[in-house]
Amino acid sequence: MVWVEVESTIYLLDLHLDLNKDLSRPIYFKPKVLFTDTDTFQHANYLTYVRFCQRAIRQAVTESLRADGSTEPTTGTSEDQRHAWPRQITADVMRKGVKTARLRYFKECVAGDDVTVHVWEEEEKPYWAFFSVETETPTTNILRFQMSLEYFKS
């Protein structure tokens, strides 16, 4: 559980995203933690993770939009990610703004870490996007941060 203060209101968030679930066509984004992403202790703070997630969904949506109306990604997306976006979350929906955000922090990253942001949606939760931020080691993935965003309907 994580305490989050938003506009002088404190919420207790109990967020658990099931990563063993069959994620139909997840998108991933691979940023590197820069020195400018860190605090005085050289750890990436929660805002860095939120920014990574926002960049990942923005990239997923914009790569799926083309002038000819097709949903083929335009650049930078692997073959297995085709047709993953958009379903409910489109550029228009994103412009309406975030209705609900739930965040859960697990472990810090440091400057120089390569992270993977997984982004997916679930059929039963339209207008929601789910994120998991991980780092890879030779033997396992280390979960660093999870977030879900609910957007206002268009």
GUDRENTOR-78854 format. One record per residue: residue number from 1; x, y, z of N, C-alpha, C, O, CB in turn; residue in three letters. Coordinates in Angstrom, 3 decimals. Glycine has a CB too. Example, Ala and Ser with C-alpha at 12.3 -4.5 7.8 and 13.67 -1.06 7.14 Angstrom:
- 1 13.190 -5.690 7.800 12.300 -4.500 7.800 13.200 -3.300 7.800 14.236 -3.319 8.465 11.308 -4.473 9.046 ALA
- 2 12.850 -2.250 7.080 13.670 -1.060 7.140 12.900 0.030 7.870 13.409 1.138 8.039 14.084 -0.598 5.725 SER
! end
This chain:
- 1 0.835 -1.175 0.000 0.000 0.000 0.000 0.880 1.239 0.000 1.964 1.252 0.583 -0.950 -0.002 1.206 MET
- 2 0.397 2.272 -0.660 1.160 3.491 -0.825 0.269 4.676 -0.477 -0.903 4.714 -0.853 1.714 3.612 -2.265 VAL
- 3 0.823 5.629 0.234 0.102 6.862 0.509 0.457 7.865 -0.566 1.630 8.042 -0.896 0.433 7.414 1.923 TRP
- 4 -0.554 8.524 -1.116 -0.328 9.528 -2.142 -1.114 10.770 -1.764 -2.290 10.681 -1.409 -0.739 9.006 -3.553 VAL
- 5 -0.469 11.932 -1.839 -1.171 13.179 -1.557 -1.450 13.880 -2.873 -0.529 14.163 -3.639 -0.347 14.092 -0.600 GLU
- 6 -2.716 14.160 -3.136 -3.123 14.846 -4.346 -4.007 16.009 -3.941 -5.079 15.812 -3.368 -3.858 13.886 -5.331 VAL
- 7 -3.559 17.224 -4.237 -4.308 18.434 -3.906 -4.820 18.414 -2.466 -6.008 18.615 -2.217 -5.475 18.602 -4.865 GLU
- 8 -3.918 18.174 -1.533 -4.205 18.176 -0.101 -5.156 17.073 0.353 -5.657 17.120 1.476 -4.776 19.491 0.280 SER
- 9 -5.412 16.085 -0.496 -6.217 14.929 -0.108 -5.314 13.707 -0.150 -4.625 13.480 -1.145 -7.468 14.748 -1.048 THR
- 10 -5.310 12.920 0.918 -4.450 11.747 0.976 -5.283 10.507 0.680 -6.340 10.296 1.275 -3.756 11.632 2.360 ILE
- 11 -4.795 9.695 -0.241 -5.468 8.458 -0.616 -4.577 7.274 -0.270 -3.359 7.338 -0.443 -5.823 8.454 -2.123 TYR
- 12 -5.161 6.226 0.204 -4.447 4.985 0.421 -4.747 4.097 -0.779 -5.895 3.718 -1.009 -4.860 4.298 1.779 LEU
- 13 -3.715 3.770 -1.535 -3.896 2.996 -2.751 -3.444 1.568 -2.529 -2.338 1.327 -2.044 -3.132 3.626 -3.917 LEU
- 14 -4.275 0.646 -2.874 -3.932 -0.764 -2.816 -3.961 -1.282 -4.242 -5.002 -1.730 -4.724 -4.911 -1.570 -1.884 ASP
- 15 -2.834 -1.223 -4.910 -2.754 -1.569 -6.318 -1.933 -2.824 -6.488 -0.789 -2.896 -6.039 -2.156 -0.422 -7.134 LEU
- 16 -2.506 -3.792 -7.124 -1.767 -4.999 -7.474 -2.156 -5.382 -8.885 -3.317 -5.687 -9.158 -2.051 -6.165 -6.471 HIS
- 17 -1.192 -5.366 -9.772 -1.433 -5.737 -11.154 -0.900 -7.142 -11.358 0.255 -7.426 -11.042 -0.770 -4.732 -12.141 LEU
- 18 -1.735 -8.016 -11.881 -1.360 -9.411 -12.082 -0.569 -9.547 -13.369 -1.145 -9.563 -14.457 -2.605 -10.319 -12.113 ASP
- 19 0.753 -9.644 -13.251 1.607 -9.738 -14.430 1.636 -11.141 -15.005 2.186 -11.335 -16.089 3.009 -9.298 -14.093 LEU
- 20 1.070 -12.124 -14.328 0.999 -13.467 -14.875 -0.214 -13.631 -15.782 -0.373 -14.657 -16.443 0.957 -14.490 -13.753 ASN
- 21 -1.056 -12.625 -15.806 -2.254 -12.651 -16.631 -1.847 -12.595 -18.097 -0.824 -12.001 -18.438 -3.205 -11.478 -16.274 LYS
- 22 -2.644 -13.211 -18.962 -2.382 -13.147 -20.390 -2.616 -11.717 -20.857 -3.759 -11.263 -20.925 -3.279 -14.150 -21.175 ASP
- 23 -1.572 -11.026 -21.170 -1.672 -9.645 -21.606 -1.769 -9.641 -23.124 -0.768 -9.819 -23.817 -0.456 -8.798 -21.111 LEU
- 24 -2.963 -9.440 -23.632 -3.118 -9.481 -25.073 -2.418 -8.280 -25.694 -2.841 -7.132 -25.552 -4.608 -9.510 -25.464 SER
- 25 -1.368 -8.584 -26.364 -0.599 -7.603 -27.118 -0.084 -6.428 -26.277 -0.491 -5.291 -26.515 -1.436 -7.079 -28.233 ARG
- 26 0.783 -6.667 -25.318 1.341 -5.539 -24.559 2.316 -4.743 -25.411 2.900 -5.265 -26.361 2.044 -6.036 -23.285 PRO
- 27 2.482 -3.499 -25.069 3.459 -2.619 -25.697 4.589 -2.448 -24.691 4.340 -2.463 -23.485 2.823 -1.225 -26.116 ILE
- 28 5.802 -2.289 -25.150 6.873 -1.989 -24.220 7.686 -0.815 -24.730 7.742 -0.543 -25.929 7.768 -3.212 -24.007 TYR
- 29 8.309 -0.132 -23.793 9.082 1.075 -24.044 10.334 0.938 -23.195 10.239 0.543 -22.033 8.267 2.399 -23.704 PHE
- 30 11.514 1.255 -23.742 12.764 0.994 -23.034 13.594 2.267 -22.851 14.505 2.529 -23.637 13.579 -0.053 -23.785 LYS
- 31 13.287 3.054 -21.827 14.111 4.235 -21.539 15.304 3.887 -20.644 15.361 2.815 -20.042 13.258 5.325 -20.871 PRO
- 32 16.230 4.803 -20.577 17.372 4.692 -19.672 17.209 5.767 -18.608 16.830 6.897 -18.918 18.745 4.841 -20.438 LYS
- 33 17.491 5.425 -17.363 17.436 6.405 -16.276 18.658 7.310 -16.410 19.798 6.847 -16.366 17.395 5.703 -14.859 VAL
- 34 18.403 8.594 -16.572 19.473 9.575 -16.717 19.806 10.206 -15.367 19.014 10.131 -14.428 19.077 10.662 -17.733 LEU
- 35 20.973 10.824 -15.278 21.353 11.514 -14.051 20.313 12.568 -13.683 20.030 12.774 -12.502 22.737 12.163 -14.205 PHE
- 36 19.738 13.238 -14.690 18.737 14.275 -14.433 17.417 13.705 -13.919 16.560 14.461 -13.460 18.485 15.070 -15.696 THR
- 37 17.239 12.385 -13.987 16.038 11.726 -13.468 16.166 11.379 -11.987 15.215 10.873 -11.391 15.750 10.463 -14.265 ASP
- 38 17.316 11.641 -11.389 17.569 11.195 -10.024 17.476 12.334 -9.017 17.524 13.512 -9.372 18.932 10.548 -9.938 THR
- 39 17.341 11.950 -7.754 17.296 12.912 -6.659 18.691 13.046 -6.042 19.679 12.596 -6.622 16.257 12.480 -5.585 ASP
- 40 18.761 13.659 -4.881 20.063 13.875 -4.242 20.732 12.586 -3.785 21.936 12.566 -3.531 19.902 14.793 -3.064 THR
- 41 19.955 11.510 -3.679 20.522 10.210 -3.303 20.856 9.358 -4.512 21.211 8.186 -4.384 19.560 9.460 -2.406 PHE
- 42 20.738 9.965 -5.699 21.009 9.292 -6.973 20.005 8.200 -7.307 20.307 7.306 -8.098 22.387 8.703 -6.951 GLN
- 43 18.813 8.257 -6.715 17.736 7.319 -7.023 16.706 8.014 -7.899 16.430 9.199 -7.712 17.078 6.776 -5.724 HIS
- 44 16.138 7.291 -8.850 15.030 7.833 -9.633 13.831 7.972 -8.699 13.513 7.048 -7.950 14.690 6.916 -10.872 ALA
- 45 13.167 9.124 -8.743 12.001 9.297 -7.872 10.731 8.876 -8.595 10.766 8.557 -9.783 11.886 10.758 -7.401 ASN
- 46 9.614 8.875 -7.883 8.372 8.359 -8.454 7.944 9.136 -9.691 7.343 8.557 -10.596 7.267 8.398 -7.418 TYR
- 47 8.236 10.422 -9.753 7.843 11.217 -10.911 8.541 10.734 -12.186 7.971 10.804 -13.275 8.158 12.693 -10.667 LEU
- 48 9.759 10.252 -12.047 10.470 9.692 -13.201 9.713 8.497 -13.756 9.577 8.365 -14.972 11.907 9.281 -12.816 THR
- 49 9.218 7.629 -12.889 8.475 6.457 -13.338 7.167 6.866 -14.016 6.795 6.299 -15.043 8.190 5.522 -12.157 TYR
- 50 6.473 7.848 -13.442 5.236 8.343 -14.045 5.536 8.894 -15.431 4.800 8.626 -16.381 4.578 9.430 -13.155 VAL
- 51 6.608 9.658 -15.549 6.994 10.229 -16.839 7.293 9.121 -17.854 6.872 9.212 -19.007 8.223 11.148 -16.674 ARG
- 52 8.012 8.083 -17.437 8.291 6.950 -18.327 6.985 6.319 -18.818 6.848 6.008 -20.001 9.160 5.890 -17.603 PHE
- 53 6.033 6.133 -17.910 4.753 5.515 -18.284 3.978 6.409 -19.242 3.389 5.921 -20.206 3.906 5.227 -17.031 CYS
- 54 3.974 7.710 -18.986 3.270 8.626 -19.874 3.902 8.637 -21.261 3.192 8.662 -22.267 3.262 10.037 -19.288 GLN
- 55 5.215 8.618 -21.320 5.887 8.568 -22.618 5.573 7.270 -23.346 5.415 7.264 -24.567 7.398 8.719 -22.445 ARG
- 56 5.484 6.173 -22.607 5.209 4.877 -23.224 3.823 4.853 -23.852 3.669 4.395 -24.985 5.337 3.756 -22.193 ALA
- 57 2.815 5.335 -23.140 1.464 5.290 -23.715 1.327 6.306 -24.841 0.648 6.043 -25.833 0.399 5.555 -22.629 ILE
- 58 1.961 7.452 -24.698 1.916 8.448 -25.769 2.541 7.881 -27.040 2.008 8.051 -28.137 2.645 9.743 -25.341 ARG
- 59 3.674 7.206 -26.880 4.337 6.592 -28.035 3.458 5.492 -28.629 3.338 5.382 -29.849 5.715 6.017 -27.630 GLN
- 60 2.846 4.682 -27.772 1.998 3.592 -28.261 0.823 4.126 -29.068 0.496 3.583 -30.123 1.486 2.747 -27.092 ALA
- 61 0.191 5.180 -28.581 -0.967 5.736 -29.276 -0.543 6.452 -30.547 -1.152 6.240 -31.596 -1.732 6.695 -28.363 VAL
- 62 0.471 7.285 -30.489 0.854 8.056 -31.673 1.458 7.179 -32.758 1.311 7.486 -33.941 1.837 9.142 -31.293 THR
- 63 2.129 6.103 -32.389 2.659 5.214 -33.412 1.558 4.440 -34.101 1.757 3.919 -35.198 3.660 4.258 -32.810 GLU
- 64 0.401 4.358 -33.473 -0.705 3.628 -34.066 -1.563 4.506 -34.969 -2.430 4.000 -35.681 -1.556 3.025 -32.985 SER
- 65 -1.331 5.805 -34.946 -2.132 6.717 -35.751 -1.408 7.051 -37.049 -0.234 7.420 -37.036 -2.445 8.001 -34.966 LEU
- 66 -2.109 6.920 -38.160 -1.531 7.263 -39.445 -2.534 8.086 -40.235 -3.744 7.997 -40.024 -1.118 5.997 -40.225 ARG
- 67 -2.018 8.871 -41.130 -2.878 9.739 -41.928 -3.881 8.952 -42.755 -4.980 9.446 -43.011 -2.040 10.606 -42.836 ALA
- 68 -3.536 7.743 -43.181 -4.446 6.959 -44.017 -5.518 6.241 -43.202 -6.328 5.507 -43.768 -3.662 5.947 -44.823 ASP
- 69 -5.539 6.440 -41.868 -6.571 5.842 -41.032 -6.251 4.442 -40.553 -7.001 3.879 -39.756 -7.846 5.815 -41.770 GLY
- 70 -5.146 3.863 -41.023 -4.802 2.517 -40.574 -4.218 2.582 -39.172 -3.840 3.653 -38.697 -3.805 1.847 -41.547 SER
- 71 -4.148 1.442 -38.520 -3.588 1.389 -37.174 -2.225 0.731 -37.163 -1.758 0.291 -36.112 -4.524 0.651 -36.243 THR
- 72 -1.582 0.657 -38.312 -0.235 0.101 -38.369 0.732 1.066 -37.699 0.661 2.268 -37.956 0.193 -0.178 -39.835 GLU
- 73 1.626 0.586 -36.857 2.623 1.475 -36.254 3.487 2.118 -37.327 3.779 1.495 -38.348 3.503 0.704 -35.257 PRO
- 74 3.893 3.345 -37.104 4.678 4.043 -38.111 6.169 3.820 -37.953 6.867 3.619 -38.948 4.383 5.507 -38.061 THR
- 75 6.678 3.850 -36.725 8.116 3.653 -36.514 8.356 3.063 -35.144 7.541 3.226 -34.236 8.889 4.980 -36.667 THR
- 76 9.471 2.378 -34.997 9.962 1.997 -33.685 9.186 0.941 -32.936 9.446 0.734 -31.750 10.021 3.160 -32.870 GLY
- 77 8.249 0.264 -33.564 7.471 -0.746 -32.861 7.713 -2.095 -33.515 7.671 -2.215 -34.739 5.960 -0.392 -32.861 THR
- 78 7.964 -3.098 -32.708 8.274 -4.416 -33.250 7.034 -5.085 -33.839 5.905 -4.690 -33.547 8.879 -5.300 -32.166 SER
- 79 7.254 -6.084 -34.654 6.179 -6.787 -35.349 5.132 -7.342 -34.379 3.939 -7.311 -34.683 6.755 -7.918 -36.186 GLU
- 80 5.559 -7.848 -33.217 4.604 -8.436 -32.283 3.724 -7.402 -31.594 2.773 -7.768 -30.903 5.337 -9.232 -31.247 ASP
- 81 4.023 -6.113 -31.771 3.229 -5.066 -31.132 2.186 -4.467 -32.069 1.426 -3.593 -31.653 4.137 -3.973 -30.621 GLN
- 82 2.131 -4.913 -33.313 1.162 -4.358 -34.259 -0.263 -4.631 -33.789 -0.544 -5.681 -33.212 1.381 -4.946 -35.664 ARG
- 83 -1.146 -3.693 -34.035 -2.571 -3.767 -33.699 -2.826 -3.774 -32.193 -3.934 -4.101 -31.767 -3.179 -5.007 -34.317 HIS
- 84 -1.843 -3.426 -31.388 -2.053 -3.407 -29.942 -2.832 -2.167 -29.508 -3.616 -2.236 -28.562 -0.711 -3.464 -29.212 ALA
- 85 -2.632 -1.051 -30.174 -3.286 0.199 -29.835 -3.817 0.824 -31.099 -3.375 0.425 -32.177 -2.324 1.158 -29.107 TRP
- 86 -4.714 1.756 -31.056 -5.579 1.994 -29.918 -6.816 1.113 -29.979 -7.257 0.724 -31.060 -5.977 3.456 -29.854 PRO
- 87 -7.345 0.818 -28.878 -8.663 0.182 -28.819 -9.602 1.217 -28.223 -10.388 1.826 -28.948 -8.648 -1.164 -27.965 ARG
- 88 -9.534 1.422 -26.927 -10.362 2.448 -26.290 -9.591 3.738 -26.078 -10.164 4.825 -26.138 -10.898 1.946 -24.959 GLN
- 89 -8.303 3.623 -25.832 -7.509 4.820 -25.540 -6.925 5.339 -26.844 -6.095 4.692 -27.483 -6.375 4.516 -24.503 ILE
- 90 -7.380 6.513 -27.214 -6.930 7.159 -28.442 -6.329 8.516 -28.063 -6.350 8.910 -26.897 -8.113 7.322 -29.473 THR
- 91 -5.804 9.211 -29.042 -5.258 10.548 -28.797 -6.353 11.477 -28.275 -6.093 12.311 -27.407 -4.630 11.127 -30.090 ALA
- 92 -7.574 11.340 -28.795 -8.688 12.176 -28.316 -9.006 11.891 -26.855 -9.238 12.817 -26.077 -9.940 11.945 -29.173 ASP
- 93 -9.019 10.630 -26.482 -9.280 10.261 -25.090 -8.171 10.807 -24.191 -8.448 11.332 -23.113 -9.392 8.719 -24.939 VAL
- 94 -6.935 10.686 -24.626 -5.815 11.189 -23.817 -5.905 12.697 -23.618 -5.536 13.206 -22.559 -4.477 10.832 -24.475 MET
- 95 -6.392 13.415 -24.626 -6.539 14.868 -24.488 -7.588 15.246 -23.448 -7.531 16.341 -22.889 -6.905 15.484 -25.829 ARG
- 96 -8.546 14.359 -23.178 -9.572 14.629 -22.160 -8.988 14.594 -20.749 -9.526 15.217 -19.834 -10.715 13.611 -22.273 LYS
- 97 -7.883 13.862 -20.576 -7.201 13.854 -19.285 -7.399 12.582 -18.480 -8.213 11.722 -18.816 -7.659 15.006 -18.482 GLY
- 98 -6.633 12.495 -17.414 -6.647 11.333 -16.528 -7.687 11.552 -15.440 -7.705 12.589 -14.776 -5.243 11.082 -15.908 VAL
- 99 -8.546 10.564 -15.270 -9.584 10.611 -14.235 -9.068 10.025 -12.927 -9.299 10.592 -11.859 -10.842 9.854 -14.695 LYS
- 100 -8.371 8.892 -13.002 -7.875 8.194 -11.819 -6.465 7.694 -12.086 -6.185 7.168 -13.163 -8.809 7.019 -11.432 THR
- 101 -5.590 7.853 -11.127 -4.233 7.298 -11.222 -3.942 6.514 -9.949 -4.195 6.984 -8.840 -3.165 8.428 -11.438 ALA
- 102 -3.414 5.327 -10.127 -2.991 4.511 -8.986 -1.548 4.130 -9.212 -1.180 3.647 -10.282 -3.891 3.239 -8.808 ARG
- 103 -0.723 4.354 -8.184 0.709 4.126 -8.302 1.192 3.237 -7.179 0.697 3.303 -6.053 1.472 5.446 -8.298 LEU
- 104 2.159 2.409 -7.499 2.779 1.590 -6.459 4.271 1.490 -6.742 4.695 1.035 -7.804 2.129 0.174 -6.390 ARG
- 105 5.039 1.919 -5.782 6.492 1.937 -5.873 7.046 0.718 -5.136 6.614 0.406 -4.026 7.075 3.261 -5.286 TYR
- 106 8.011 0.029 -5.765 8.583 -1.164 -5.150 10.063 -1.000 -4.807 10.486 -1.332 -3.700 8.404 -2.346 -6.070 PHE
- 107 10.847 -0.491 -5.754 12.296 -0.441 -5.547 12.880 0.619 -6.464 12.400 0.815 -7.581 12.959 -1.831 -5.811 LYS
- 108 13.925 1.309 -5.989 14.491 2.405 -6.755 15.374 1.920 -7.909 15.884 0.800 -7.914 15.290 3.304 -5.842 GLU
- 109 15.524 2.813 -8.876 16.501 2.660 -9.958 17.551 3.751 -9.764 17.322 4.728 -9.052 15.818 2.755 -11.392 CYS
- 110 18.681 3.576 -10.394 19.734 4.576 -10.323 20.105 5.002 -11.737 19.752 4.337 -12.712 20.973 4.030 -9.563 VAL
- 111 20.819 6.116 -11.835 21.245 6.612 -13.139 22.017 5.525 -13.875 22.869 4.847 -13.300 22.109 7.884 -12.989 ALA
- 112 21.703 5.374 -15.152 22.356 4.365 -15.971 21.568 3.083 -16.123 21.863 2.281 -17.009 23.675 4.051 -15.402 GLY
- 113 20.563 2.870 -15.272 19.744 1.657 -15.389 18.902 1.712 -16.660 18.310 2.741 -16.985 18.832 1.487 -14.146 ASP
- 114 18.858 0.606 -17.362 17.935 0.439 -18.481 16.679 -0.196 -17.923 16.745 -1.229 -17.257 18.558 -0.432 -19.639 ASP
- 115 15.539 0.412 -18.189 14.281 -0.122 -17.688 13.372 -0.476 -18.856 13.535 0.026 -19.968 13.591 0.888 -16.749 VAL
- 116 12.423 -1.340 -18.581 11.399 -1.688 -19.556 10.049 -1.337 -18.967 9.702 -1.776 -17.871 11.467 -3.192 -19.945 THR
- 117 9.290 -0.540 -19.706 7.938 -0.176 -19.302 6.979 -1.005 -20.148 6.942 -0.867 -21.370 7.674 1.371 -19.473 VAL
- 118 6.210 -1.861 -19.499 5.188 -2.644 -20.188 3.872 -1.883 -20.069 3.519 -1.404 -18.992 5.066 -4.101 -19.591 HIS
- 119 3.155 -1.775 -21.171 1.882 -1.069 -21.208 0.847 -2.009 -21.796 1.086 -2.651 -22.819 1.981 0.255 -22.035 VAL
- 120 -0.302 -2.087 -21.145 -1.368 -2.908 -21.707 -2.725 -2.386 -21.282 -2.842 -1.557 -20.379 -1.207 -4.364 -21.283 TRP
- 121 -3.731 -2.885 -21.944 -5.109 -2.573 -21.560 -5.833 -3.885 -21.339 -5.384 -4.943 -21.779 -5.833 -1.702 -22.647 GLU
- 122 -6.952 -3.802 -20.656 -7.751 -4.988 -20.377 -9.160 -4.766 -20.914 -9.740 -3.692 -20.754 -7.777 -5.304 -18.851 GLU
- 123 -9.694 -5.793 -21.549 -11.026 -5.712 -22.164 -12.092 -5.258 -21.179 -12.956 -4.451 -21.520 -11.415 -7.059 -22.744 GLU
- 124 -12.030 -5.777 -19.954 -13.081 -5.473 -18.981 -12.944 -4.091 -18.342 -13.810 -3.682 -17.568 -13.082 -6.515 -17.903 GLU
- 125 -11.887 -3.381 -18.652 -11.685 -2.033 -18.095 -11.383 -1.051 -19.223 -10.234 -0.655 -19.418 -10.529 -2.029 -17.048 LYS
- 126 -12.412 -0.660 -19.960 -12.163 0.300 -21.035 -11.699 1.641 -20.451 -12.069 2.013 -19.338 -13.438 0.497 -21.896 PRO
- 127 -10.905 2.332 -21.210 -10.362 3.637 -20.837 -9.331 3.561 -19.718 -8.993 4.584 -19.123 -11.479 4.550 -20.421 TYR
- 128 -8.834 2.384 -19.426 -7.757 2.202 -18.456 -6.495 1.759 -19.196 -6.571 1.024 -20.181 -8.157 1.162 -17.360 TRP
- 129 -5.346 2.206 -18.720 -4.051 1.706 -19.193 -3.278 1.244 -17.967 -3.346 1.866 -16.906 -3.248 2.810 -20.002 ALA
- 130 -2.547 0.151 -18.121 -1.789 -0.441 -17.025 -0.316 -0.465 -17.387 0.045 -0.687 -18.543 -2.296 -1.865 -16.703 PHE
- 131 0.536 -0.235 -16.388 1.968 -0.113 -16.614 2.739 -0.905 -15.568 2.327 -1.006 -14.412 2.395 1.358 -16.591 PHE
- 132 3.843 -1.452 -15.989 4.781 -2.096 -15.079 6.178 -1.690 -15.518 6.530 -1.831 -16.689 4.609 -3.662 -15.070 SER
- 133 6.970 -1.188 -14.584 8.347 -0.777 -14.876 9.281 -1.783 -14.225 9.197 -2.038 -13.024 8.639 0.682 -14.363 VAL
- 134 10.170 -2.349 -15.026 11.068 -3.398 -14.552 12.480 -3.164 -15.063 12.695 -2.479 -16.063 10.567 -4.777 -14.991 GLU
- 135 13.427 -3.744 -14.360 14.798 -3.848 -14.874 15.110 -5.330 -15.019 14.566 -6.172 -14.305 15.843 -3.129 -13.922 THR
- 136 15.988 -5.626 -15.948 16.347 -7.014 -16.207 17.728 -7.319 -15.658 18.639 -6.495 -15.736 16.294 -7.315 -17.706 GLU
- 137 17.870 -8.505 -15.106 19.175 -9.037 -14.726 19.357 -10.308 -15.543 18.412 -10.746 -16.199 19.284 -9.314 -13.159 THR
- 138 20.532 -10.909 -15.526 20.712 -12.137 -16.300 19.765 -13.269 -15.891 19.495 -14.163 -16.694 22.130 -12.605 -16.164 PRO
- 139 19.264 -13.244 -14.666 18.432 -14.355 -14.199 16.963 -14.003 -13.978 16.125 -14.904 -13.935 18.993 -14.885 -12.931 THR
- 140 16.628 -12.723 -13.836 15.240 -12.368 -13.509 14.950 -10.917 -13.873 15.857 -10.151 -14.199 14.962 -12.600 -12.012 THR
- 141 13.682 -10.556 -13.813 13.255 -9.164 -13.935 12.934 -8.656 -12.532 12.349 -9.371 -11.719 12.013 -9.018 -14.896 ASN
- 142 13.323 -7.420 -12.264 13.057 -6.817 -10.957 11.974 -5.768 -11.135 12.148 -4.808 -11.886 14.353 -6.189 -10.337 ILE
- 143 10.855 -5.952 -10.443 9.742 -5.021 -10.502 10.108 -3.761 -9.728 10.511 -3.833 -8.567 8.449 -5.663 -9.937 LEU
- 144 9.966 -2.604 -10.375 10.323 -1.327 -9.752 9.105 -0.467 -9.419 9.077 0.215 -8.395 11.250 -0.555 -10.664 ARG
- 145 8.099 -0.507 -10.294 6.982 0.434 -10.177 5.810 -0.103 -10.987 6.005 -0.729 -12.029 7.388 1.867 -10.666 PHE
- 146 4.585 0.141 -10.505 3.378 -0.177 -11.262 2.419 0.998 -11.184 2.386 1.737 -10.200 2.707 -1.471 -10.731 GLN
- 147 1.643 1.152 -12.244 0.689 2.250 -12.278 -0.490 1.857 -13.159 -0.345 1.093 -14.113 1.355 3.551 -12.794 MET
- 148 -1.658 2.392 -12.821 -2.809 2.297 -13.715 -3.378 3.690 -13.875 -3.381 4.485 -12.935 -3.890 1.301 -13.171 SER
- 149 -3.861 3.982 -15.080 -4.484 5.262 -15.371 -5.853 5.013 -15.969 -6.003 4.207 -16.887 -3.608 6.109 -16.324 LEU
- 150 -6.853 5.709 -15.446 -8.174 5.704 -16.054 -8.378 7.064 -16.692 -8.210 8.099 -16.047 -9.299 5.385 -15.008 GLU
- 151 -8.738 7.051 -17.958 -8.969 8.294 -18.690 -10.453 8.627 -18.720 -11.297 7.735 -18.634 -8.419 8.191 -20.119 TYR
- 152 -10.772 9.920 -18.842 -12.145 10.316 -19.041 -12.596 9.810 -20.408 -11.815 9.796 -21.359 -12.307 11.857 -18.924 PHE
- 153 -13.848 9.397 -20.500 -14.367 8.898 -21.773 -14.520 10.058 -22.755 -14.771 11.201 -22.373 -15.726 8.172 -21.568 LYS
- 154 -14.362 9.725 -24.010 -14.438 10.785 -25.032 -15.852 11.245 -25.274 -16.081 12.128 -26.101 -13.842 10.307 -26.333 SER
! end
